[in-house]
Amino acid sequence: MRSTTLCCLAAAGTVLPFASAFMAPAAPSLSRPHLALSASSALSSSSFAPSLAAPLRSSANKHPRQARATLRMQMQPSDEAGDLDPQTYQDALRNTAIAVSAAVAFGAGVWTQMGPEAGLSWFTGYILEESLSVDNLFVFILLFNYFKVPRSGQEKVLTWGIAGAVIMRGLFIGAGIVAVKSFRPVLLAFAGFLVFSSYKMLASGGDDDDDDEDLSNNAVVKFASGVVQSTKTYDGDNFFTTVDGVKRATPLLLVVLCVELSDILFAVDSIPAIFGVTEDPFIIFTSNIFAILGLRALFQVVAKLMANLEYLEPAVAVVLGFVGLKMIAEFAGVEVSEEAALGVVATVLSAGVGASLVKNKQA
């Protein structure tokens, strides 16, 4: 029981800095820049990266998550996000607390029913996946800003987007389990990818190159637009509308498709990361699902304060590198305890959020 309490405290200790950041005042907005989306990634065929009217350039060798870190420090949330009334914002904070509490309670149940090792693995996986999933929210916000999605439409896109993410993660996890069971050295490929991802995120340093890409050339948006021939205007929160007697898709359906494609891109390093923590299908799936379901409540909070967590992304990069090295070490027969893994993940992520808060106060 004492060990369970300590583990819950460790999980709470990681979440509390996030809560502090959410309750801290948002950085003042001097102007609302025009957002455009560009696609470039050395690790995938495309990734979302906004460019400002200034302009902000995207780098062809920049990791998708690293690109998001650089970009969100140079942009402000949309007017709608910044104009959340106090009651709506408080409700979002309360719902986030409820989602986190439910996850902690479920993790404690895993610990009690399956043992301390399983419990530690669950909490480590949940914290890791929750931190990686925050990037999904940044992509949602960028898409909502660019496509000027109305508030009612945002709610609907989030619901469908998260439902799709649950299904896709389940498929990716199932494929990963089959691959690991069939050919165990695939874990080394997962580990190598995580270490490489970590290096790219840390080494890029936010440098940009001079090649601007127009939205019309964005691989994801271009593909989605080819699949969904939408109208140019919204019809409330409907996915379809009737134009001259013909049923047509609205831009809201196009945004949903872009959201689903972005989740596939992020799953590329999210799924290998959880295999670095455990190979138990139940722990992998449930920790992922709790992390994803928590995004629904977390969205409005992140939308309001997206510019305040500057050092979260480097912290995530360090965690990815640690998990990759842990996988390599364990494949070679060197065991890394679950307590140590949870301690490293919680400490690094908390340090990233804490450093962001300190800088915000100094600014």
N, C-alpha and C positions, 0 to 999 in steps of 0.2 A: 504493500500500500504506500509506503514511504517513497519507493522508487517511482510509482505511478504519479504521485504528487509532484516529485521533482521534475519528471518529464513534462507534466502539464505546465509547470511553472516556466520551464525552458521554452515551451511553445508560446506561452503567453508573453514571455520576455521578448520574443521575436516580434510578436504582433503589436505590443504596446508602442514601440517606436513609430510604427506605421500609424497607429491611432493618434499619436502626438503630432505627427506631420499633418494628418488630416484636420486636426483641430487648430493647427497654427494658421495665422492669417496668410492668405495667398499673396504671392508677389504682385505688386501693383502693375496694371497693364497700361502701357503708354500708348499703344495703338493695337489695332487688330489687323494683322497682316493677312493678305490674300494667300490662300493655300493652294498649291497644286501638287499632284502626286506624280512621282517618277518611279521607275522600276529598274533596280540594278542590284545584283548580288553575285558574288563569286561562288556562293554555296547553293543557290537555287536559281531556277530559271527567272524568277522575279521576286521582288519584295517591295513593300510600300515604303516610300520615302518622300516626304513633302518637300517642296522647294518654295521659298518665300519670294515675294515679288522683288525682293532686294537685289539678286536672288540668292537662295541657298542651293548649293550644288550637291548632287549625289555622287558617291564614289563607287566605281565599278568593283573595287576590291573590298568593299566595306561589308561586314557581317550585318544581317538584317537587324539583330537586336542592338548592335553598336550604332547603326544608323539612327535608330529610333531614339537612342540616348542623346546623341548630338542634336537631333532636330527638336526634341521637346524642350530643350533648354533655350531655344531661340524662337519659340512661339508661345502664344497665349491661348487659353481655351476659348471656345466660341462665346459669343455674346450670351447665348442661352445658358451655357454652362456657368458663366460668370454671374448671371442674373438669377441663380437659384434663390428662391425665397428662403428665409431662415428655417421655416417649418419643414420644407422639403429636404433641406440639407440635414437637419436634425434627424428626420426620418431615415435618410440614407445612412447616417452614422449608426442609428439604432439597429437598422437591418443588417449592417455590416457586423456589428457586435453580436447579433443573434446568429449569423452565419458562422462566425469564428467560434462562438461558444458551442454550437452544434458540432462543429468539426472536432473541437477539443473533447467534447463528451464522447463522440464516436471513437476517437483515438484512445481514450481511457478505457472504453469497452473492449477495444482490440487488445489492449495491454492486459486487461483482466482475464479475458477469455482465451487468448492465444499466447500469452506469456510476455515477459519484458522485452525480449529481442524483437518480437513482432511489433510490439507497441512502439519501441524506439524507431523501428523502420518506418512505421506508419507516420509518425510525427515528422520524421526527417523528410519523407516523401511529400507530405502535405505542405510543409513550409517551402520546400524547394519548388514544387509545382505552382504554389500560389505566387511566389515571387516571379517565376517565369511567365505566369499567366497575366501579370499586370501589363506586359507588353501588348497583349491582345487588346486591352482597353485603350492603349494609346492609338492603335490602328483604328479601332472603332471611332474614336474621337476625330481623328484625321479625316476619315471617310464622311462622318456626319458633317464636319465643317465644310468640306469641299462640296459635297452634294447638297448642302443646305437642307438637311433632313429635318422636318418639323418635329417638335418634342413628342407628339403622339406617335409619329413614325419611328422615332428612336426607340421607344419602349417596345414596339413590335419587332423591330430588327434585333434588339438585344435578346428577346425571348426566343426567336427562331435561330439566331446565331448561336446562342448557348446550347440550345437543343441539338443543333447540328454538330457542335463541338463535342458534346457528350458521345454522339454516335460515332464520329470520326475517331475520337480518342480510343473508343472501345475497339474499333477495327484495327487501328495502329498497334494497340497493346496486344491484341490477339495475334497479329502478324509477327510482332516482336517476340512473343513467347514461343511461337512455333519455330522461328528462326533460331532462337537460343537453344531450344531443346534439340533441334535437328543438327545444328552445327555450332557448338559452344564457342569456338574462336571468333564468332561474330561479335562477341562482347568486346574484343580488342578493336574491332572496327568502330563500335559505338564509342569506346574510350578515346580512340584517336580523333574521332570527329569532335568530341567534347573539348579535348585539349586544343585542337586547332581552332575551334570556335572561340574559346577563351582567349587564345593568343591574338586572333584577329580583332576581337573586341577591345582588348587592352592596347594593342600595338597601333591601331589606327589613329587613336588620339584625337578623333574629330576632324582630321584633315579632310579637305574637300579637293576635288579636282575641278576643272573648268568646263566640263561637259554637261550642259543643261539638257534635260529631257522633257518634252512636252507631254501633257496628259494623253494626247492622242496616240502616243507611242508607248504608253504604259502597258506592259505585257499582260498584267492581271486585268486592268480595266478594259483593255482592248479585247481580251478573250471573253470577259463577261459580257461586254457590249455586243459581241458577235453571237453569243448564246441567247441573250435577252434583248430583243428589239423593243426598247421602252419609249414611252412618250417623253416629252421634255418637261412636263409639269406633273406635280403630285395630285392625287385625288384622295385627300385625307390620309388615312393610314391603310389604304387599300393597295394590294399588290397588282390588281388589274382594274381597268376602267374601260368604258366604251367610247370610242371615237368614230363618228360617222357610221354608227351601226356595227363597227368592228371591235371585238374585244382585244385590248392592248395591255401589255405590261406597263406598270408605272416605274419611275426611277427607284422606288423603294425595293422592288424585286431585284434590281441590278445591285443595289447596296448590299442586300442580303447575300447575294452570290459572292461579291467581293469579300465580305466578312468571312464566309465559309472558306474561301480560298486562302485567306490570310491565316486562318487557324491551321490549315494543312501545312503551310510554310513553317509556322512556329512549332508544330508537332515534331518537325525534323530533329530538333535538338532537345525538346522537352521529353520525348519518350525515351531516347537513349539515357538521359539523365536519371530517370527513375529506375532504370535497370542497373544503374550504378549503386543504388541504395538497396534494392531487393529484387528477387525474381519471383516472389509470391504473387500470383495473378490477382488474388483478392485484395491484397494491400496496394498493389499498383493501381488497380482500377478504382477502388474506393477513394484513395488519396487524391487521384486525379479528378474524380467526379466532385468531391467536396471543394477542391480548389476552383474548379470551373463554375460550380453553382454559386460560389461566393462572389463571382464577378458581377452577377446581376445586381447585388446590393452595393458593390464597391464602385460601380461605374460612375454614378453622379459625384461621389467623393473625389475620385481621381480626375474627373473632368474639370472640377473646380480648382484642384490643386496640382495639376500635372507638371507645373514648372518648379515645384518645390523639392523634388526628390532627385537632385542632380547626381548624387553619388550612388544611387541604387544600382544603376546599370554596371558600373565597374565592380560593385560588390557581387552582382550576379555572375559576371565574367570570372571572378576569382572562384566562386562556388562551382561553376561548370568545370573549371580547370582542376579543382580539388577532386570532384566526383570522377572525372576522367582518370586522374592519377590513381585514385582509390581502386578503380576497376582494374587497371593494369597491375597494381600491386597484388590484389587478391587473385588475379589470374595466375600470377607467379608464385602464389602460395603464402603471401604475406597478408595476414588478416588485419583489418582495421576495425576496431570495435564500433558497435552502433552508437555507444555513448560518445565516442570521439567524433564520429561523423555528424551526429546531431549538434554537438557543441560547436564544431567548426562552422556548419551551415548557419546556425542561429547567431553566432558571434559575428561572422562576416556581414550578414545581412543587416543585423542591428547596427553595426558600425557604419555601414553605408547610409542608412537612414539618419543615424545620429549625426554624422558628419554633414549631411545635407541640412539638418536643422540648425546646426551651429553656424554654417555659412549664411543661411537665411537670416538669422538673428544679427549677425555681423553686418550684413548688407542693409 
